[in-house]
Amino acid sequence: MSKQRLGQTPSQTVGPFFHYALPYENDSNLIVGDAQGQRIVVEGKVTDGNGDPVPDVMIEIWQANATGKYDHPEDTQNKPVDPGFHGFGRCATDKDGIFRFNTVKPGAVPGPGNSLQAPHLVTFVFGRGMLKQLLTRIYFEDEAHNADDPVLNLVPEARRPTLVARKAGASTYRLDIVLQGEGETVFFDY
């Protein structure tokens, strides 16, 4: 009788399956009607530790509307829900690692201790080899509330630029997401 070896089962990576399993029609357009607020494009490029584009990543965003209200039952603020806007979108990166969302610039939202959080997009990054998605935020360079944002202020000042989208046109903001290495995007525990 042979001796049986006991040990751990080897781990498996996730994907790549995002391009055919998760996207839905018009998934990167959060504007579904006559949305209120400033219409913007948020775009960027996802790169790996070597600086190479990552073509099989899915970016998912959640955000408040232009008045700072989330389209979610747990947001009990006395602000209107915008029927022309939904605060959720997904975008698969293209062959060059590019993602692009059509949305509205969000308003400031309540934060801990009656503070205001600067307008931002809650951003998840799903990709091949990741057993758990990455969580980050996208802020906007021209927001006065950035200086007082309780989450952004937890990030060392030298690393904050990895979370702040820069103007790339009249209504376009750009933030590249670096998965690891030099200039790595700040990712949060959750």
Backbone bond lengths (Angstrom), bond angles and torsions (degrees), N, CA, C in turn:
res aa  C-N    CA-C-N  psi(-1)  N-CA   C-N-CA  omega(-1)  CA-C   N-CA-C  phi
1 M - - - 1.437 - - 1.533 107.59 -
2 S 1.326 115.79 130.46 1.466 119.85 -179.10 1.532 110.28 -78.14
3 K 1.287 113.24 152.60 1.452 119.49 -179.69 1.531 108.58 -81.81
4 Q 1.340 117.55 126.46 1.462 122.50 -179.14 1.522 109.95 -83.19
5 R 1.333 116.26 134.22 1.465 120.96 178.76 1.519 109.21 -92.88
6 L 1.305 115.23 129.31 1.457 120.72 176.80 1.521 108.62 -106.21
7 G 1.297 115.69 143.98 1.464 119.35 178.86 1.508 110.90 -179.32
8 Q 1.289 115.07 -172.16 1.450 120.16 -179.57 1.521 110.70 -79.87
9 T 1.312 113.67 149.77 1.452 120.11 173.60 1.520 107.63 -77.24
10 P 1.337 118.29 135.16 1.455 118.68 179.87 1.531 110.93 -63.09
11 S 1.335 115.66 145.74 1.464 119.16 -179.97 1.523 110.21 -75.80
12 Q 1.308 114.83 159.69 1.459 121.74 177.90 1.521 108.00 -122.74
13 T 1.305 117.13 147.84 1.457 120.36 176.31 1.518 109.67 -92.41
14 V 1.317 115.23 164.79 1.456 122.08 -178.58 1.516 108.58 -97.00
15 G 1.337 116.28 139.11 1.458 121.59 170.94 1.513 112.17 80.10
16 P 1.308 118.00 -168.15 1.459 126.14 2.75 1.534 110.83 -80.78
17 F 1.313 116.02 123.47 1.463 119.69 179.95 1.512 112.73 -139.66
18 F 1.297 118.27 3.23 1.456 120.97 -171.47 1.523 113.50 -65.52
19 H 1.319 118.04 -36.19 1.455 119.71 -174.49 1.526 113.44 -67.66
20 Y 1.307 118.42 -22.05 1.467 117.50 179.97 1.512 113.50 -121.44
21 A 1.299 120.28 -8.98 1.455 120.49 -176.16 1.526 114.20 -104.61
22 L 1.320 118.98 -33.91 1.458 119.73 -170.87 1.520 116.64 -110.66
23 P 1.336 121.07 -33.98 1.465 118.51 -178.32 1.527 111.46 -64.00
24 Y 1.325 114.98 153.12 1.452 120.38 175.96 1.528 107.89 -130.46
25 E 1.308 117.41 167.70 1.450 121.34 -175.46 1.525 111.02 -57.24
26 N 1.330 115.77 132.61 1.458 122.81 176.99 1.533 112.22 59.10
27 D 1.309 116.19 32.50 1.465 121.37 -173.22 1.519 115.04 -67.25
28 S 1.308 118.41 -22.05 1.458 119.86 -178.57 1.534 112.94 -97.00
29 N 1.321 116.57 7.08 1.462 121.86 178.04 1.517 108.65 -111.26
30 L 1.332 116.76 108.80 1.463 121.55 -178.09 1.520 112.24 -87.20
31 I 1.326 116.45 -4.89 1.457 122.01 179.36 1.521 108.02 -93.13
32 V 1.326 116.27 117.88 1.468 120.28 -175.41 1.526 112.55 -115.40
33 G 1.313 116.72 6.55 1.462 121.08 -178.92 1.510 109.33 -174.82
34 D 1.316 115.32 -142.96 1.456 121.96 -179.81 1.530 109.06 -85.88
35 A 1.317 116.20 73.23 1.467 121.88 -175.73 1.522 111.36 -69.23
36 Q 1.323 115.45 144.25 1.462 122.46 176.36 1.527 109.21 -84.24
37 G 1.310 116.66 151.58 1.459 121.01 174.39 1.515 113.09 99.57
38 Q 1.334 113.80 -179.26 1.460 122.43 -178.07 1.526 110.25 -78.75
39 R 1.307 116.46 119.15 1.473 120.70 176.66 1.525 109.17 -76.30
40 I 1.323 115.22 132.28 1.463 120.63 -178.59 1.523 110.19 -137.16
41 V 1.310 114.60 163.99 1.458 123.28 170.40 1.521 106.24 -114.87
42 V 1.323 116.76 132.81 1.462 122.41 173.85 1.515 106.35 -116.42
43 E 1.319 115.84 121.41 1.456 120.38 -176.84 1.515 110.67 -137.33
44 G 1.312 114.82 164.76 1.454 120.21 177.64 1.509 110.84 -177.11
45 K 1.309 114.41 -177.48 1.462 122.44 -179.54 1.523 107.49 -128.10
46 V 1.315 116.68 135.52 1.456 121.96 176.27 1.521 107.97 -98.73
47 T 1.348 115.94 126.86 1.456 120.42 179.08 1.527 110.67 -126.63
48 D 1.321 115.16 156.98 1.462 120.76 179.00 1.531 109.92 -93.07
49 G 1.311 116.61 -171.40 1.457 122.14 -177.06 1.516 114.46 -64.26
50 N 1.344 117.46 -19.52 1.467 121.33 177.18 1.519 112.27 -92.62
51 G 1.344 116.58 -1.61 1.456 120.23 -176.44 1.516 113.65 85.26
52 D 1.336 116.95 7.19 1.461 121.17 179.76 1.524 110.41 -84.20
53 P 1.335 117.98 144.20 1.468 120.24 177.64 1.521 111.30 -64.14
54 V 1.334 116.10 146.40 1.460 121.62 178.61 1.531 107.60 -110.14
55 P 1.345 117.07 108.92 1.460 120.51 -172.37 1.525 115.71 -85.10
56 D 1.289 119.15 -6.00 1.468 119.03 -175.00 1.528 111.75 -125.46
57 V 1.314 115.39 49.10 1.463 122.94 177.64 1.519 107.69 -110.09
58 M 1.318 116.23 149.19 1.455 120.31 171.72 1.521 107.45 -117.28
59 I 1.333 115.26 128.90 1.453 122.44 176.15 1.525 106.97 -103.29
60 E 1.311 116.30 132.61 1.465 121.87 178.30 1.521 107.16 -124.02
61 I 1.351 116.56 132.87 1.461 119.81 178.38 1.521 110.70 -123.38
62 W 1.318 114.79 149.39 1.461 125.29 172.79 1.516 105.55 -129.40
63 Q 1.328 117.33 136.37 1.452 118.77 -178.99 1.517 111.40 -155.16
64 A 1.335 114.81 161.89 1.459 121.57 173.97 1.526 109.21 -81.53
65 N 1.329 115.92 163.51 1.464 120.14 175.74 1.532 109.87 -78.49
66 A 1.319 117.29 -172.89 1.461 121.65 -175.24 1.526 113.43 -64.05
67 T 1.332 117.60 -23.33 1.471 120.05 178.66 1.522 112.52 -92.37
68 G 1.344 117.83 -2.63 1.459 120.74 179.16 1.516 113.97 91.05
69 K 1.333 117.76 24.41 1.476 121.41 178.03 1.524 109.18 -114.35
70 Y 1.331 114.65 133.28 1.462 120.40 175.02 1.526 109.23 -83.14
71 D 1.303 116.67 143.66 1.464 122.01 175.59 1.528 107.61 -83.60
72 H 1.320 114.94 69.54 1.464 121.57 -176.17 1.528 107.75 -149.09
73 P 1.339 117.55 139.64 1.460 119.67 -177.67 1.528 114.78 -59.96
74 E 1.326 118.49 -23.12 1.467 120.21 179.83 1.522 113.14 -80.13
75 D 1.332 117.49 -9.52 1.464 119.81 175.14 1.524 107.02 -87.99
76 T 1.317 116.65 102.26 1.464 122.01 -174.60 1.530 112.58 -100.12
77 Q 1.324 117.48 15.64 1.462 120.29 177.38 1.535 110.19 -60.30
78 N 1.309 115.64 149.43 1.454 121.03 177.88 1.528 109.34 -84.86
79 K 1.319 115.16 62.32 1.462 123.16 178.22 1.522 107.20 -130.71
80 P 1.332 117.39 153.31 1.462 119.34 -177.36 1.533 112.88 -76.21
81 V 1.326 115.32 145.12 1.458 121.80 168.04 1.523 105.82 -81.65
82 D 1.302 117.73 136.67 1.456 122.67 -178.88 1.530 108.95 -92.62
83 P 1.343 118.88 110.19 1.463 120.54 -177.96 1.531 113.58 -66.42
84 G 1.336 118.02 -16.74 1.459 121.18 179.06 1.510 113.67 -90.60
85 F 1.327 115.93 8.76 1.458 120.14 -175.28 1.515 109.21 -146.19
86 H 1.314 116.79 136.32 1.469 120.23 170.02 1.522 107.12 -122.93
87 G 1.290 116.91 141.67 1.452 121.56 -169.34 1.504 116.10 -90.28
88 F 1.328 118.23 30.78 1.463 121.49 -178.21 1.510 109.22 -136.90
89 G 1.336 116.37 136.98 1.455 120.17 175.37 1.506 111.61 -154.02
90 R 1.317 114.70 157.14 1.470 122.37 176.46 1.512 108.56 -132.30
91 C 1.322 114.82 145.80 1.456 119.56 177.63 1.517 109.09 -147.87
92 A 1.314 115.83 124.91 1.457 120.83 173.86 1.526 108.06 -82.08
93 T 1.320 117.19 140.77 1.461 119.30 176.16 1.522 109.05 -71.45
94 D 1.331 115.41 149.52 1.462 119.60 178.21 1.529 109.88 -85.95
95 K 1.315 117.20 -170.31 1.469 121.14 -176.10 1.530 112.94 -62.65
96 D 1.328 116.30 -19.96 1.463 121.12 178.84 1.531 112.77 -100.51
97 G 1.345 116.72 10.51 1.460 121.34 178.73 1.521 114.27 78.75
98 I 1.340 117.62 13.77 1.464 122.33 -174.80 1.524 111.03 -88.83
99 F 1.350 115.69 138.60 1.464 122.36 170.75 1.516 107.99 -125.02
100 R 1.338 117.07 155.83 1.466 121.25 -178.65 1.522 109.34 -154.70
101 F 1.334 115.76 129.14 1.469 122.42 176.98 1.523 110.03 -119.65
102 N 1.331 116.36 138.87 1.457 123.18 169.03 1.519 106.05 -101.30
103 T 1.333 115.59 122.09 1.453 119.38 -173.78 1.529 110.04 -153.30
104 V 1.306 116.87 -167.75 1.459 121.99 171.45 1.522 107.68 -116.86
105 K 1.315 115.23 153.73 1.458 118.60 177.67 1.524 107.36 -70.66
106 P 1.343 116.69 123.43 1.465 119.31 -177.34 1.520 112.06 -71.69
107 G 1.331 115.05 157.18 1.454 120.93 173.03 1.517 109.95 -87.45
108 A 1.323 115.72 169.85 1.467 121.41 176.01 1.523 108.92 -67.78
109 V 1.326 116.21 145.95 1.463 121.91 -178.51 1.530 109.72 -123.00
110 P 1.347 116.76 156.19 1.468 119.53 178.86 1.523 111.87 -61.87
111 G 1.326 114.59 145.94 1.455 121.05 177.58 1.510 110.34 -126.51
112 P 1.308 117.30 -171.12 1.459 120.92 -179.03 1.521 111.58 -64.12
113 G 1.330 116.02 143.60 1.458 122.11 175.87 1.518 114.30 63.06
114 N 1.309 117.12 38.64 1.475 122.75 -179.58 1.528 113.53 60.75
115 S 1.319 117.56 22.85 1.459 121.08 175.49 1.527 108.77 -86.32
116 L 1.318 116.02 167.00 1.455 120.96 173.57 1.516 108.93 -106.01
117 Q 1.323 116.28 137.26 1.455 121.47 172.28 1.517 107.70 -92.47
118 A 1.304 116.79 138.36 1.453 121.57 177.39 1.530 109.59 -61.22
119 P 1.327 117.28 152.52 1.460 119.66 174.57 1.527 110.24 -53.65
120 H 1.316 115.50 132.98 1.469 120.39 -177.51 1.519 110.34 -158.48
121 L 1.321 115.13 165.57 1.461 122.95 172.73 1.527 107.08 -112.14
122 V 1.314 117.15 124.38 1.461 120.95 171.31 1.522 104.95 -74.62
123 T 1.330 116.93 126.45 1.460 121.14 -168.59 1.522 110.82 -127.84
124 F 1.332 115.59 126.15 1.458 121.94 175.10 1.518 108.92 -110.25
125 V 1.330 116.11 141.97 1.451 122.37 179.02 1.526 107.50 -119.59
126 F 1.325 116.21 118.79 1.460 122.44 177.56 1.524 107.30 -111.12
127 G 1.335 117.15 138.18 1.454 117.94 -179.81 1.507 113.39 -161.22
128 R 1.307 113.74 167.28 1.463 122.75 178.60 1.523 109.76 -57.87
129 G 1.302 116.29 132.27 1.454 121.28 178.27 1.517 114.69 86.07
130 M 1.316 117.23 -6.01 1.460 120.34 179.05 1.522 109.11 -95.38
131 L 1.305 116.74 120.72 1.455 119.52 177.60 1.522 111.09 -80.68
132 K 1.318 116.88 -18.92 1.453 122.93 178.97 1.530 107.30 -139.35
133 Q 1.316 116.40 138.28 1.460 119.02 179.87 1.522 110.91 -67.14
134 L 1.325 115.39 157.98 1.459 121.85 177.29 1.515 108.91 -95.58
135 L 1.323 116.73 144.94 1.460 122.65 -179.86 1.522 109.31 -116.39
136 T 1.321 115.50 130.48 1.452 121.13 175.24 1.523 108.72 -146.67
137 R 1.297 117.39 -172.45 1.458 122.90 176.27 1.521 108.77 -135.53
138 I 1.317 114.72 153.74 1.454 121.09 171.47 1.528 107.23 -118.32
139 Y 1.334 115.67 116.70 1.456 123.07 175.18 1.531 108.07 -100.69
140 F 1.338 116.92 174.45 1.454 122.47 -177.71 1.520 109.70 -120.21
141 E 1.329 117.14 132.70 1.469 121.38 -172.53 1.520 114.12 -61.59
142 D 1.313 118.89 -25.96 1.463 120.82 -174.07 1.530 113.47 -98.88
143 E 1.323 117.26 28.09 1.465 121.71 -179.11 1.522 111.46 -105.18
144 A 1.322 115.92 121.69 1.465 120.90 178.70 1.525 112.07 -63.52
145 H 1.339 117.27 -30.95 1.472 121.01 -178.23 1.536 113.10 -68.55
146 N 1.334 118.23 -13.59 1.474 119.82 179.84 1.531 111.03 -56.92
147 A 1.325 116.79 -37.61 1.475 120.64 -176.59 1.520 112.34 -63.04
148 D 1.335 117.62 -25.83 1.467 121.37 -176.84 1.523 113.51 -111.57
149 D 1.314 117.73 4.09 1.468 119.90 -176.05 1.529 109.81 -65.58
150 P 1.363 117.56 124.45 1.473 119.67 -175.58 1.525 114.01 -66.85
151 V 1.321 118.88 -27.39 1.464 120.90 178.84 1.522 110.34 -82.01
152 L 1.321 116.68 -48.27 1.462 120.39 179.87 1.528 111.00 -59.34
153 N 1.331 117.30 -34.35 1.466 120.45 179.67 1.524 113.52 -72.71
154 L 1.328 118.51 -11.98 1.470 121.16 173.41 1.529 111.67 -77.79
155 V 1.319 116.30 -18.26 1.463 122.17 -177.40 1.525 108.78 -86.31
156 P 1.338 118.21 132.16 1.468 119.47 176.76 1.532 110.63 -53.09
157 E 1.313 116.47 138.98 1.467 121.79 -173.88 1.527 112.85 -53.52
158 A 1.312 117.31 -37.83 1.469 120.64 -179.13 1.530 112.49 -65.96
159 R 1.342 117.28 -23.01 1.478 120.72 -177.74 1.530 113.08 -97.57
160 R 1.336 117.88 -12.01 1.469 121.17 -177.38 1.524 114.00 -57.16
161 P 1.335 119.27 -35.70 1.472 117.95 179.86 1.541 114.02 -58.10
162 T 1.329 117.76 -20.59 1.473 119.52 178.56 1.522 112.06 -71.96
163 L 1.343 116.84 -7.19 1.467 122.03 -179.50 1.534 112.98 -114.12
164 V 1.315 118.00 -3.85 1.463 120.65 -171.53 1.530 110.58 -111.28
165 A 1.333 114.99 114.90 1.462 121.16 178.37 1.524 109.70 -73.80
166 R 1.311 115.52 137.71 1.470 122.53 -179.58 1.525 109.62 -100.60
167 K 1.323 116.11 150.30 1.459 121.06 175.75 1.527 108.45 -63.54
168 A 1.334 115.37 132.34 1.463 121.08 178.50 1.527 109.76 -126.43
169 G 1.308 116.27 16.61 1.459 123.14 -178.25 1.511 107.93 162.58
170 A 1.313 116.08 179.00 1.470 120.54 -176.13 1.521 112.56 -56.77
171 S 1.318 117.86 -39.66 1.471 120.65 -178.36 1.528 112.13 -131.08
172 T 1.320 117.18 22.00 1.463 121.51 -178.12 1.522 110.33 -118.22
173 Y 1.334 114.90 135.15 1.464 122.72 174.35 1.518 107.69 -118.34
174 R 1.332 116.21 143.73 1.464 120.57 -178.80 1.514 110.34 -128.60
175 L 1.334 114.25 132.19 1.466 121.40 172.29 1.521 107.69 -142.38
176 D 1.321 116.34 119.09 1.458 120.73 175.40 1.520 108.74 -84.82
177 I 1.320 115.13 145.73 1.464 121.94 179.28 1.520 107.80 -109.78
178 V 1.330 115.68 119.41 1.463 122.34 -179.96 1.525 106.83 -106.19
179 L 1.330 116.94 118.14 1.459 121.11 -173.31 1.522 114.03 -73.18
180 Q 1.323 117.57 -29.87 1.463 120.26 177.47 1.517 109.46 -165.14
181 G 1.324 115.73 165.83 1.456 120.39 177.25 1.514 113.05 89.29
182 E 1.327 115.35 -159.24 1.459 121.31 -177.12 1.538 110.46 -61.14
183 G 1.324 115.86 130.65 1.464 120.73 -179.83 1.515 113.81 75.22
184 E 1.348 116.74 17.39 1.464 120.90 -178.73 1.517 111.24 -52.96
185 T 1.318 115.67 135.23 1.456 122.10 175.51 1.524 109.15 -61.89
186 V 1.315 116.24 143.80 1.462 120.62 174.78 1.531 107.96 -73.47
187 F 1.307 116.06 125.86 1.466 122.65 175.79 1.521 107.83 -115.58
188 F 1.337 116.43 144.42 1.456 122.20 -173.89 1.527 111.43 -104.16
189 D 1.329 115.77 148.70 1.463 121.18 170.42 1.521 108.47 -76.70
190 Y 1.307 116.32 148.14 1.474 120.79 175.49 1.492 110.13 -151.59
